[in-house]
Amino acid sequence: MRVTTGLKWGLVVGAVVGVLQGIVSYLEYLETGEALLRFIYQEMIRQGTPPEVATRALEISRFFIGPGAVISSIIGNVITYLIIGIIMAAVWEKLRTSWLVKGLIFSVALLAITVIPALVSPPPPGYPRSPIQYTALHIAISFAGPLLLAAFLNKTAQKEVTS
């Protein structure tokens, strides 16, 4: 399989996953945003920031955090899935398993890469926790992404064989 095929489908899947993750992140921000901003304010004051500067920083943050979560999610996932698409395309023929197993391998690897750091480095004391449904949605979308990419690559590989 050509690497450009992995790039193309990585871009598509990355955009789809990025939009989905961004929507979940935005909804999460709507629910936990005020607690997060309070935490940030308290930390800024604790570290010696003058209250008027901390208040102004929060006003700016309040405006940018929600949309920033969506934009950064899209950009981050496009980059991630471009890389996954290249790797998946490069090893497609070498992995002599079904497309589903290939997708599962990459799904488990991606989850390990994203979940292990959160377990090793917990948030600071007092940091507002996200409701479990958002965490579950993020995990489910992250797990489904490589499976979707593998399905698209499989369809492309089948077309290349019949051509």
N, C-alpha and C positions, 0 to 999 in steps of 0.2 A: 504494500500500500504506500502511496506517495505521502510524503510529509505534508505537502500542501493540502491534502485531503483532511489530515488531522488539524491543520491550522484553520481551515474553513469551518469545519464542524465544531472545533473548539471555540471559535468566535461566536457561532450561533448559540451553542449551549451555554457559553459563558454569559452572553447577554441575557438569555432567558433566566438562568439561575440567578444572575445578578439582580434582575428586576424583581424576581420573587423574594430573594433575600433582602433586598432593599425595602420592599413593601413590609415585610415582617419587622425589619429593624425600625422602620418609621412608626408602625403601630406600637412596637415596644417602647419607642421614645415617647409617644403620646401618653402611654400609661405610666412610665417611670421617669419621664423627663424632669418634672419638678423636683423629685427626690434627688435625682442626679445633679441638678443645678444647685440645690441646697448643699449637697456634699462638696461640690467643687468650691462653692463660696466659703464654706467652713474651712476647707483645706487652705484656700488662698489666705484667709484671715489668720489662720494658725501659723502660716509661714511668713507672716509679716506684711502682707499686701495691705495698703490702706483701703478702708471700706469703700470709699468712692470709686477707686480703681477696680476693686473686685466687683462692685455693682455694675459698672460700665462693661466689664468683661463678660458678665453674665447676660447682660442685655444683648450683646453681640452674639454670644454663644446660643442664646435662646432662638435667635433668628437663623443660625447656620446649622445647628446640630441635626435637626430633622432632615432637611434636604441633603445635608452632607452625608448622612447615613445612607441615603439612597444612592447618591452619586458615587460615593466610595465603594459601595457594595457592587455596583455595576462595573466600575473600572477594575476593582480587585478581582472579581470573578472572571471577567474577560481575560485578564492577564493569566490567572490561574488555569483557566480552561484552554487557553492557547498552549500553555506549557504541557498540560495533560494530553491535549490533542496531538501534539508533536510526539510525545513519548509513546502514547498509545498506538499511533500510526507506525512508529518506528519498530515496535515490538509485536505488531499485530500478527504477522505470519509466524514469528518465533514462538509465540504462546499458542500451543496446539490444543486449545480448549474452545468451548463455545463462546459466543460473544457475551453471554450472560456472566459466565465465570470471569472473563476479562474485565467486564464492568464491575463485578463484585470485588475483584482484586484492587482495582483503582479506588472504588468506594471506601473500602476498609482502610487503604493507605491514606486517603484524603481525610477521613475521620480521625485517624491516629494523629496526623499532622496538625489538625485543628483542635482536637480535644485534649491531647496530652499536655500542651503548654498551659491550658487553663487549670488542669489538675495539679501540675507541678508548682505553678505560681498563682495562688488564689488572690482574689482582689483584696485591697486593704480593708482593715476594720471600718465598719460604718458605710461601706460602699453599697448602694442600693442594689438588691438582687432583682433580676428579671423574673417575671412570672414563668413558671415551668412550661406553659404552653408555647411561649416564644422560643425557648431553648429547644423544645421538642421539634418545633417547625424548622428551626435552623438545621438541626441534625438530620431531619428527614429530607430536606431539600439538598443538603450536602451529600447525603447518601445516594439520592436519586440522580444527581448530576452526571457522575461518571457512567451510570447505567444508561442514561439517555444518550450520552456521547457514544458509548459502545454500540447502541442500537443503530444510530445513524451511520457509524463507521461500518457496521455489518451490512447494512443496506447498500452502501457504496461499494463495499468489497464484492458483494453478490452481483451488482451491476457490472463491475469490472471483469468478473469471471465470465459472465454471459456475453459480454461485448466482443 
